[in-house]
Amino acid sequence: MAVTYKKLWKILIDKDMKKKDLQSLAGISAASITKLGKNENVNMDIIEKICIALKCDVSDILEITEDE
């Protein structure tokens, strides 16, 4: 199983936001943004901060996929 954050990047595009904007709004580090960009696992605290900042649910920003 793998995690993909494609939904998060789609939300940012729809809201005309950059990754740097999300970083500031959610109060997360550049390292966390980098991990998200690489579809790496991040702490649930980071996911929670993003969801609060974007006023969305976890399922709106990430998806669990099958390993290929």
Distance bins in CASP14 RR format, pairs under 12 A and 6 or more apart:
PFRMAT RR
TARGET T0000
AUTHOR 0000-0000-0000
RMODE 2
METHOD distances of the structure
MODEL  1
1 39 0 0 0 0 0 1 0 0 0 0 0
1 41 0 0 0 0 0 1 0 0 0 0 0
1 62 0 0 0 0 0 1 0 0 0 0 0
1 63 0 0 0 0 0 1 0 0 0 0 0
1 64 1 0 1 0 0 0 0 0 0 0 0
1 65 1 0 0 1 0 0 0 0 0 0 0
1 66 1 0 0 1 0 0 0 0 0 0 0
1 67 1 0 0 1 0 0 0 0 0 0 0
1 68 0 0 0 0 0 1 0 0 0 0 0
2 38 0 0 0 0 0 1 0 0 0 0 0
2 39 1 0 0 1 0 0 0 0 0 0 0
2 40 0 0 0 0 1 0 0 0 0 0 0
2 41 0 0 0 0 1 0 0 0 0 0 0
2 62 0 0 0 0 0 1 0 0 0 0 0
2 63 0 0 0 0 1 0 0 0 0 0 0
2 64 1 0 0 1 0 0 0 0 0 0 0
2 65 1 0 1 0 0 0 0 0 0 0 0
2 66 1 0 0 1 0 0 0 0 0 0 0
2 67 1 0 1 0 0 0 0 0 0 0 0
2 68 0 0 0 0 1 0 0 0 0 0 0
3 35 0 0 0 0 0 1 0 0 0 0 0
3 36 0 0 0 0 1 0 0 0 0 0 0
3 37 0 0 0 0 0 1 0 0 0 0 0
3 38 0 0 0 0 0 1 0 0 0 0 0
3 39 1 0 0 1 0 0 0 0 0 0 0
3 40 1 0 0 1 0 0 0 0 0 0 0
3 41 1 0 0 1 0 0 0 0 0 0 0
3 42 0 0 0 0 1 0 0 0 0 0 0
3 44 0 0 0 0 0 1 0 0 0 0 0
3 47 0 0 0 0 1 0 0 0 0 0 0
3 58 0 0 0 0 0 1 0 0 0 0 0
3 61 0 0 0 0 0 1 0 0 0 0 0
3 62 1 0 1 0 0 0 0 0 0 0 0
3 63 1 0 0 1 0 0 0 0 0 0 0
3 64 1 0 0 1 0 0 0 0 0 0 0
3 65 1 0 0 1 0 0 0 0 0 0 0
3 66 0 0 0 0 0 1 0 0 0 0 0
3 67 0 0 0 0 0 1 0 0 0 0 0
4 10 0 0 0 0 0 1 0 0 0 0 0
4 36 0 0 0 0 0 1 0 0 0 0 0
4 37 0 0 0 0 1 0 0 0 0 0 0
4 38 0 0 0 0 0 1 0 0 0 0 0
4 39 1 0 1 0 0 0 0 0 0 0 0
4 40 0 0 0 0 0 1 0 0 0 0 0
4 41 0 0 0 0 0 1 0 0 0 0 0
4 61 0 0 0 0 0 1 0 0 0 0 0
4 62 1 0 0 1 0 0 0 0 0 0 0
4 63 1 0 1 0 0 0 0 0 0 0 0
4 64 0 0 0 0 1 0 0 0 0 0 0
4 65 1 0 1 0 0 0 0 0 0 0 0
4 66 0 0 0 0 0 1 0 0 0 0 0
4 67 0 0 0 0 0 1 0 0 0 0 0
4 68 0 0 0 0 0 1 0 0 0 0 0
5 11 0 0 0 0 1 0 0 0 0 0 0
5 12 0 0 0 0 1 0 0 0 0 0 0
5 19 0 0 0 0 0 1 0 0 0 0 0
5 22 0 0 0 0 0 1 0 0 0 0 0
5 32 0 0 0 0 0 1 0 0 0 0 0
5 33 0 0 0 0 0 1 0 0 0 0 0
5 34 0 0 0 0 0 1 0 0 0 0 0
5 35 0 0 0 0 1 0 0 0 0 0 0
5 36 1 0 1 0 0 0 0 0 0 0 0
5 37 1 0 0 1 0 0 0 0 0 0 0
5 38 0 0 0 0 1 0 0 0 0 0 0
5 39 1 0 0 1 0 0 0 0 0 0 0
5 40 0 0 0 0 1 0 0 0 0 0 0
5 41 0 0 0 0 0 1 0 0 0 0 0
5 42 0 0 0 0 1 0 0 0 0 0 0
5 46 0 0 0 0 0 1 0 0 0 0 0
5 47 0 0 0 0 1 0 0 0 0 0 0
5 50 0 0 0 0 1 0 0 0 0 0 0
5 58 0 0 0 0 0 1 0 0 0 0 0
5 60 0 0 0 0 0 1 0 0 0 0 0
5 61 1 0 0 1 0 0 0 0 0 0 0
5 62 1 0 1 0 0 0 0 0 0 0 0
5 63 0 0 0 0 1 0 0 0 0 0 0
5 64 0 0 0 0 0 1 0 0 0 0 0
5 65 0 0 0 0 0 1 0 0 0 0 0
6 12 0 0 0 0 0 1 0 0 0 0 0
6 13 0 0 0 0 0 1 0 0 0 0 0
6 36 0 0 0 0 0 1 0 0 0 0 0
6 37 0 0 0 0 1 0 0 0 0 0 0
6 39 0 0 0 0 1 0 0 0 0 0 0
6 60 0 0 0 0 0 1 0 0 0 0 0
6 61 0 0 0 0 1 0 0 0 0 0 0
6 62 0 0 0 0 1 0 0 0 0 0 0
6 63 1 0 0 1 0 0 0 0 0 0 0
6 64 0 0 0 0 0 1 0 0 0 0 0
6 65 0 0 0 0 1 0 0 0 0 0 0
7 13 0 0 0 0 0 1 0 0 0 0 0
7 14 0 0 0 0 0 1 0 0 0 0 0
7 36 0 0 0 0 0 1 0 0 0 0 0
7 39 0 0 0 0 0 1 0 0 0 0 0
7 47 0 0 0 0 0 1 0 0 0 0 0
7 50 0 0 0 0 0 1 0 0 0 0 0
7 51 0 0 0 0 0 1 0 0 0 0 0
7 54 0 0 0 0 0 1 0 0 0 0 0
7 56 0 0 0 0 1 0 0 0 0 0 0
7 57 0 0 0 0 0 1 0 0 0 0 0
7 58 0 0 0 0 1 0 0 0 0 0 0
7 59 0 0 0 0 1 0 0 0 0 0 0
7 60 1 0 0 1 0 0 0 0 0 0 0
7 61 1 0 1 0 0 0 0 0 0 0 0
7 62 1 0 0 1 0 0 0 0 0 0 0
7 63 1 0 1 0 0 0 0 0 0 0 0
7 64 0 0 0 0 0 1 0 0 0 0 0
7 65 0 0 0 0 0 1 0 0 0 0 0
8 14 0 0 0 0 0 1 0 0 0 0 0
8 15 0 0 0 0 0 1 0 0 0 0 0
8 17 0 0 0 0 0 1 0 0 0 0 0
8 19 0 0 0 0 1 0 0 0 0 0 0
8 22 0 0 0 0 1 0 0 0 0 0 0
8 26 0 0 0 0 0 1 0 0 0 0 0
8 28 0 0 0 0 0 1 0 0 0 0 0
8 32 0 0 0 0 0 1 0 0 0 0 0
8 33 0 0 0 0 0 1 0 0 0 0 0
8 35 0 0 0 0 0 1 0 0 0 0 0
8 36 1 0 0 1 0 0 0 0 0 0 0
8 37 0 0 0 0 1 0 0 0 0 0 0
8 39 0 0 0 0 0 1 0 0 0 0 0
8 42 0 0 0 0 0 1 0 0 0 0 0
8 46 0 0 0 0 0 1 0 0 0 0 0
8 47 0 0 0 0 1 0 0 0 0 0 0
8 50 1 0 0 1 0 0 0 0 0 0 0
8 51 0 0 0 0 1 0 0 0 0 0 0
8 53 0 0 0 0 0 1 0 0 0 0 0
8 54 0 0 0 0 1 0 0 0 0 0 0
8 56 0 0 0 0 1 0 0 0 0 0 0
8 57 0 0 0 0 0 1 0 0 0 0 0
8 58 0 0 0 0 0 1 0 0 0 0 0
8 59 0 0 0 0 0 1 0 0 0 0 0
8 60 0 0 0 0 1 0 0 0 0 0 0
8 61 1 0 1 0 0 0 0 0 0 0 0
8 62 1 0 0 1 0 0 0 0 0 0 0
8 63 0 0 0 0 1 0 0 0 0 0 0
9 15 0 0 0 0 0 1 0 0 0 0 0
9 17 0 0 0 0 1 0 0 0 0 0 0
9 18 0 0 0 0 0 1 0 0 0 0 0
9 19 0 0 0 0 1 0 0 0 0 0 0
9 22 0 0 0 0 1 0 0 0 0 0 0
9 33 0 0 0 0 0 1 0 0 0 0 0
9 36 0 0 0 0 1 0 0 0 0 0 0
9 37 1 0 0 1 0 0 0 0 0 0 0
9 39 0 0 0 0 0 1 0 0 0 0 0
9 50 0 0 0 0 0 1 0 0 0 0 0
9 54 0 0 0 0 0 1 0 0 0 0 0
9 60 0 0 0 0 0 1 0 0 0 0 0
9 61 0 0 0 0 1 0 0 0 0 0 0
9 62 0 0 0 0 0 1 0 0 0 0 0
9 63 0 0 0 0 0 1 0 0 0 0 0
10 17 0 0 0 0 0 1 0 0 0 0 0
10 54 0 0 0 0 0 1 0 0 0 0 0
10 56 0 0 0 0 0 1 0 0 0 0 0
10 60 0 0 0 0 1 0 0 0 0 0 0
10 61 0 0 0 0 1 0 0 0 0 0 0
10 62 0 0 0 0 0 1 0 0 0 0 0
10 63 0 0 0 0 0 1 0 0 0 0 0
11 17 0 0 0 0 1 0 0 0 0 0 0
11 19 0 0 0 0 0 1 0 0 0 0 0
11 21 0 0 0 0 0 1 0 0 0 0 0
11 22 0 0 0 0 1 0 0 0 0 0 0
11 25 0 0 0 0 0 1 0 0 0 0 0
11 50 0 0 0 0 1 0 0 0 0 0 0
11 51 0 0 0 0 0 1 0 0 0 0 0
11 53 0 0 0 0 0 1 0 0 0 0 0
11 54 1 0 0 1 0 0 0 0 0 0 0
11 55 0 0 0 0 0 1 0 0 0 0 0
11 56 1 0 0 1 0 0 0 0 0 0 0
11 57 0 0 0 0 0 1 0 0 0 0 0
11 59 0 0 0 0 0 1 0 0 0 0 0
11 60 1 0 0 1 0 0 0 0 0 0 0
11 61 1 0 0 1 0 0 0 0 0 0 0
11 62 0 0 0 0 0 1 0 0 0 0 0
12 18 1 0 0 1 0 0 0 0 0 0 0
12 19 1 0 0 1 0 0 0 0 0 0 0
12 20 0 0 0 0 0 1 0 0 0 0 0
12 21 1 0 0 1 0 0 0 0 0 0 0
12 22 1 0 0 1 0 0 0 0 0 0 0
12 23 0 0 0 0 0 1 0 0 0 0 0
12 25 0 0 0 0 0 1 0 0 0 0 0
12 26 0 0 0 0 0 1 0 0 0 0 0
12 33 0 0 0 0 0 1 0 0 0 0 0
12 36 0 0 0 0 0 1 0 0 0 0 0
12 37 0 0 0 0 0 1 0 0 0 0 0
12 50 0 0 0 0 0 1 0 0 0 0 0
12 53 0 0 0 0 0 1 0 0 0 0 0
12 54 0 0 0 0 1 0 0 0 0 0 0
12 56 0 0 0 0 0 1 0 0 0 0 0
12 60 0 0 0 0 0 1 0 0 0 0 0
12 61 0 0 0 0 1 0 0 0 0 0 0
13 19 0 0 0 0 0 1 0 0 0 0 0
13 21 0 0 0 0 0 1 0 0 0 0 0
13 22 0 0 0 0 0 1 0 0 0 0 0
14 54 0 0 0 0 0 1 0 0 0 0 0
14 56 0 0 0 0 0 1 0 0 0 0 0
14 60 0 0 0 0 0 1 0 0 0 0 0
15 21 0 0 0 0 1 0 0 0 0 0 0
15 22 0 0 0 0 1 0 0 0 0 0 0
15 25 0 0 0 0 1 0 0 0 0 0 0
15 53 0 0 0 0 0 1 0 0 0 0 0
15 54 1 0 0 1 0 0 0 0 0 0 0
15 55 0 0 0 0 0 1 0 0 0 0 0
15 56 0 0 0 0 0 1 0 0 0 0 0
15 60 0 0 0 0 0 1 0 0 0 0 0
16 22 0 0 0 0 0 1 0 0 0 0 0
17 23 0 0 0 0 0 1 0 0 0 0 0
17 24 0 0 0 0 1 0 0 0 0 0 0
17 25 1 0 0 1 0 0 0 0 0 0 0
17 26 0 0 0 0 0 1 0 0 0 0 0
17 33 0 0 0 0 0 1 0 0 0 0 0
17 50 0 0 0 0 0 1 0 0 0 0 0
17 53 0 0 0 0 1 0 0 0 0 0 0
17 54 0 0 0 0 1 0 0 0 0 0 0
18 24 0 0 0 0 1 0 0 0 0 0 0
18 25 0 0 0 0 0 1 0 0 0 0 0
18 33 0 0 0 0 0 1 0 0 0 0 0
19 25 0 0 0 0 0 1 0 0 0 0 0
19 26 0 0 0 0 0 1 0 0 0 0 0
19 28 0 0 0 0 0 1 0 0 0 0 0
19 29 0 0 0 0 0 1 0 0 0 0 0
19 30 0 0 0 0 1 0 0 0 0 0 0
19 32 0 0 0 0 0 1 0 0 0 0 0
19 33 1 0 1 0 0 0 0 0 0 0 0
19 34 0 0 0 0 1 0 0 0 0 0 0
19 35 0 0 0 0 0 1 0 0 0 0 0
19 36 0 0 0 0 1 0 0 0 0 0 0
19 37 0 0 0 0 1 0 0 0 0 0 0
19 50 0 0 0 0 0 1 0 0 0 0 0
20 26 0 0 0 0 0 1 0 0 0 0 0
20 27 0 0 0 0 0 1 0 0 0 0 0
20 28 0 0 0 0 0 1 0 0 0 0 0
20 29 0 0 0 0 0 1 0 0 0 0 0
20 30 0 0 0 0 1 0 0 0 0 0 0
20 33 1 0 0 1 0 0 0 0 0 0 0
20 34 0 0 0 0 0 1 0 0 0 0 0
21 27 0 0 0 0 0 1 0 0 0 0 0
21 28 0 0 0 0 0 1 0 0 0 0 0
21 33 0 0 0 0 0 1 0 0 0 0 0
21 50 0 0 0 0 0 1 0 0 0 0 0
21 53 0 0 0 0 1 0 0 0 0 0 0
21 54 0 0 0 0 0 1 0 0 0 0 0
22 28 1 0 0 1 0 0 0 0 0 0 0
22 29 0 0 0 0 0 1 0 0 0 0 0
22 30 0 0 0 0 0 1 0 0 0 0 0
22 32 0 0 0 0 1 0 0 0 0 0 0
22 33 1 0 0 1 0 0 0 0 0 0 0
22 36 0 0 0 0 1 0 0 0 0 0 0
22 37 0 0 0 0 0 1 0 0 0 0 0
22 46 0 0 0 0 0 1 0 0 0 0 0
22 49 0 0 0 0 1 0 0 0 0 0 0
22 50 1 0 0 1 0 0 0 0 0 0 0
22 51 0 0 0 0 0 1 0 0 0 0 0
22 52 0 0 0 0 0 1 0 0 0 0 0
22 53 1 0 0 1 0 0 0 0 0 0 0
22 54 1 0 0 1 0 0 0 0 0 0 0
22 56 0 0 0 0 0 1 0 0 0 0 0
22 61 0 0 0 0 0 1 0 0 0 0 0
23 29 1 0 0 1 0 0 0 0 0 0 0
23 30 1 0 0 1 0 0 0 0 0 0 0
23 31 0 0 0 0 1 0 0 0 0 0 0
23 32 1 0 0 1 0 0 0 0 0 0 0
23 33 1 0 1 0 0 0 0 0 0 0 0
23 34 0 0 0 0 0 1 0 0 0 0 0
23 35 0 0 0 0 0 1 0 0 0 0 0
23 36 0 0 0 0 1 0 0 0 0 0 0
23 37 0 0 0 0 0 1 0 0 0 0 0
23 46 0 0 0 0 0 1 0 0 0 0 0
23 49 0 0 0 0 0 1 0 0 0 0 0
23 50 0 0 0 0 1 0 0 0 0 0 0
23 53 0 0 0 0 1 0 0 0 0 0 0
24 30 0 0 0 0 0 1 0 0 0 0 0
24 33 0 0 0 0 0 1 0 0 0 0 0
24 49 0 0 0 0 0 1 0 0 0 0 0
24 53 0 0 0 0 1 0 0 0 0 0 0
25 33 0 0 0 0 0 1 0 0 0 0 0
25 49 0 0 0 0 1 0 0 0 0 0 0
25 50 0 0 0 0 1 0 0 0 0 0 0
25 51 0 0 0 0 0 1 0 0 0 0 0
25 52 0 0 0 0 1 0 0 0 0 0 0
25 53 1 0 1 0 0 0 0 0 0 0 0
25 54 1 0 0 1 0 0 0 0 0 0 0
25 55 0 0 0 0 0 1 0 0 0 0 0
26 32 0 0 0 0 1 0 0 0 0 0 0
26 33 0 0 0 0 1 0 0 0 0 0 0
26 36 0 0 0 0 0 1 0 0 0 0 0
26 42 0 0 0 0 0 1 0 0 0 0 0
26 45 0 0 0 0 0 1 0 0 0 0 0
26 46 1 0 0 1 0 0 0 0 0 0 0
26 47 0 0 0 0 1 0 0 0 0 0 0
26 48 0 0 0 0 1 0 0 0 0 0 0
26 49 1 0 1 0 0 0 0 0 0 0 0
26 50 1 0 1 0 0 0 0 0 0 0 0
26 51 0 0 0 0 1 0 0 0 0 0 0
26 52 1 0 0 1 0 0 0 0 0 0 0
26 53 1 1 0 0 0 0 0 0 0 0 0
26 54 1 0 0 1 0 0 0 0 0 0 0
26 55 0 0 0 0 0 1 0 0 0 0 0
26 56 0 0 0 0 0 1 0 0 0 0 0
26 61 0 0 0 0 0 1 0 0 0 0 0
27 33 0 0 0 0 0 1 0 0 0 0 0
27 45 0 0 0 0 0 1 0 0 0 0 0
27 46 0 0 0 0 1 0 0 0 0 0 0
27 48 0 0 0 0 0 1 0 0 0 0 0
27 49 1 0 0 1 0 0 0 0 0 0 0
27 50 0 0 0 0 1 0 0 0 0 0 0
27 52 0 0 0 0 1 0 0 0 0 0 0
27 53 1 0 0 1 0 0 0 0 0 0 0
28 34 0 0 0 0 0 1 0 0 0 0 0
28 35 0 0 0 0 1 0 0 0 0 0 0
28 36 0 0 0 0 1 0 0 0 0 0 0
28 42 0 0 0 0 1 0 0 0 0 0 0
28 43 0 0 0 0 1 0 0 0 0 0 0
28 45 0 0 0 0 1 0 0 0 0 0 0
28 46 1 0 1 0 0 0 0 0 0 0 0
28 47 0 0 0 0 1 0 0 0 0 0 0
28 48 0 0 0 0 0 1 0 0 0 0 0
28 49 1 0 1 0 0 0 0 0 0 0 0
28 50 1 0 0 1 0 0 0 0 0 0 0
28 51 0 0 0 0 0 1 0 0 0 0 0
28 52 0 0 0 0 0 1 0 0 0 0 0
28 53 0 0 0 0 1 0 0 0 0 0 0
28 54 0 0 0 0 0 1 0 0 0 0 0
29 35 0 0 0 0 1 0 0 0 0 0 0
29 36 0 0 0 0 0 1 0 0 0 0 0
29 42 0 0 0 0 0 1 0 0 0 0 0
29 43 0 0 0 0 0 1 0 0 0 0 0
29 45 0 0 0 0 0 1 0 0 0 0 0
29 46 0 0 0 0 1 0 0 0 0 0 0
29 49 0 0 0 0 0 1 0 0 0 0 0
30 36 0 0 0 0 0 1 0 0 0 0 0
30 37 0 0 0 0 0 1 0 0 0 0 0
31 37 0 0 0 0 0 1 0 0 0 0 0
31 38 0 0 0 0 0 1 0 0 0 0 0
31 40 0 0 0 0 0 1 0 0 0 0 0
31 42 0 0 0 0 1 0 0 0 0 0 0
31 43 0 0 0 0 0 1 0 0 0 0 0
31 46 0 0 0 0 1 0 0 0 0 0 0
32 38 0 0 0 0 0 1 0 0 0 0 0
32 40 0 0 0 0 1 0 0 0 0 0 0
32 41 0 0 0 0 0 1 0 0 0 0 0
32 42 1 0 1 0 0 0 0 0 0 0 0
32 43 0 0 0 0 1 0 0 0 0 0 0
32 44 0 0 0 0 0 1 0 0 0 0 0
32 45 0 0 0 0 1 0 0 0 0 0 0
32 46 1 0 1 0 0 0 0 0 0 0 0
32 47 0 0 0 0 1 0 0 0 0 0 0
32 48 0 0 0 0 0 1 0 0 0 0 0
32 49 0 0 0 0 1 0 0 0 0 0 0
32 50 0 0 0 0 1 0 0 0 0 0 0
33 40 0 0 0 0 0 1 0 0 0 0 0
33 42 0 0 0 0 1 0 0 0 0 0 0
33 46 0 0 0 0 1 0 0 0 0 0 0
33 49 0 0 0 0 0 1 0 0 0 0 0
33 50 0 0 0 0 1 0 0 0 0 0 0
34 40 0 0 0 0 1 0 0 0 0 0 0
34 42 0 0 0 0 1 0 0 0 0 0 0
34 46 0 0 0 0 0 1 0 0 0 0 0
35 41 1 0 0 1 0 0 0 0 0 0 0
35 42 1 0 1 0 0 0 0 0 0 0 0
35 43 0 0 0 0 1 0 0 0 0 0 0
35 46 0 0 0 0 1 0 0 0 0 0 0
35 47 0 0 0 0 0 1 0 0 0 0 0
35 50 0 0 0 0 0 1 0 0 0 0 0
36 42 1 0 0 1 0 0 0 0 0 0 0
36 43 0 0 0 0 0 1 0 0 0 0 0
36 46 1 0 0 1 0 0 0 0 0 0 0
36 47 0 0 0 0 1 0 0 0 0 0 0
36 49 0 0 0 0 0 1 0 0 0 0 0
36 50 0 0 0 0 1 0 0 0 0 0 0
36 61 0 0 0 0 1 0 0 0 0 0 0
36 62 0 0 0 0 1 0 0 0 0 0 0
37 62 0 0 0 0 0 1 0 0 0 0 0
39 62 0 0 0 0 1 0 0 0 0 0 0
39 63 0 0 0 0 0 1 0 0 0 0 0
39 64 0 0 0 0 0 1 0 0 0 0 0
39 65 0 0 0 0 1 0 0 0 0 0 0
39 67 0 0 0 0 0 1 0 0 0 0 0
40 46 0 0 0 0 0 1 0 0 0 0 0
40 62 0 0 0 0 0 1 0 0 0 0 0
41 47 0 0 0 0 1 0 0 0 0 0 0
41 62 0 0 0 0 0 1 0 0 0 0 0
41 64 0 0 0 0 0 1 0 0 0 0 0
42 48 0 0 0 0 0 1 0 0 0 0 0
42 49 0 0 0 0 0 1 0 0 0 0 0
42 50 0 0 0 0 1 0 0 0 0 0 0
42 58 0 0 0 0 0 1 0 0 0 0 0
42 61 0 0 0 0 0 1 0 0 0 0 0
42 62 0 0 0 0 1 0 0 0 0 0 0
43 49 0 0 0 0 1 0 0 0 0 0 0
43 50 0 0 0 0 0 1 0 0 0 0 0
44 50 0 0 0 0 0 1 0 0 0 0 0
44 51 0 0 0 0 0 1 0 0 0 0 0
44 58 0 0 0 0 1 0 0 0 0 0 0
44 62 0 0 0 0 0 1 0 0 0 0 0
45 51 0 0 0 0 0 1 0 0 0 0 0
45 52 0 0 0 0 0 1 0 0 0 0 0
46 52 0 0 0 0 0 1 0 0 0 0 0
46 53 0 0 0 0 0 1 0 0 0 0 0
46 58 0 0 0 0 0 1 0 0 0 0 0
46 61 0 0 0 0 0 1 0 0 0 0 0
46 62 0 0 0 0 0 1 0 0 0 0 0
47 53 0 0 0 0 0 1 0 0 0 0 0
47 54 0 0 0 0 0 1 0 0 0 0 0
47 56 0 0 0 0 0 1 0 0 0 0 0
47 57 0 0 0 0 0 1 0 0 0 0 0
47 58 1 0 1 0 0 0 0 0 0 0 0
47 59 0 0 0 0 0 1 0 0 0 0 0
47 60 0 0 0 0 0 1 0 0 0 0 0
47 61 1 0 0 1 0 0 0 0 0 0 0
47 62 1 0 0 1 0 0 0 0 0 0 0
48 54 0 0 0 0 0 1 0 0 0 0 0
48 56 0 0 0 0 0 1 0 0 0 0 0
48 57 0 0 0 0 0 1 0 0 0 0 0
48 58 0 0 0 0 1 0 0 0 0 0 0
48 61 0 0 0 0 0 1 0 0 0 0 0
48 62 0 0 0 0 0 1 0 0 0 0 0
49 56 0 0 0 0 0 1 0 0 0 0 0
49 58 0 0 0 0 0 1 0 0 0 0 0
49 61 0 0 0 0 0 1 0 0 0 0 0
50 56 0 0 0 0 1 0 0 0 0 0 0
50 57 0 0 0 0 0 1 0 0 0 0 0
50 58 0 0 0 0 1 0 0 0 0 0 0
50 60 0 0 0 0 1 0 0 0 0 0 0
50 61 1 0 0 1 0 0 0 0 0 0 0
50 62 0 0 0 0 1 0 0 0 0 0 0
51 57 1 0 0 1 0 0 0 0 0 0 0
51 58 1 0 1 0 0 0 0 0 0 0 0
51 59 0 0 0 0 1 0 0 0 0 0 0
51 60 1 0 0 1 0 0 0 0 0 0 0
51 61 1 0 0 1 0 0 0 0 0 0 0
51 62 0 0 0 0 1 0 0 0 0 0 0
52 58 0 0 0 0 0 1 0 0 0 0 0
52 61 0 0 0 0 0 1 0 0 0 0 0
53 61 0 0 0 0 0 1 0 0 0 0 0
54 60 1 0 0 1 0 0 0 0 0 0 0
54 61 1 0 0 1 0 0 0 0 0 0 0
55 61 0 0 0 0 0 1 0 0 0 0 0
56 62 0 0 0 0 0 1 0 0 0 0 0
58 64 0 0 0 0 0 1 0 0 0 0 0
END
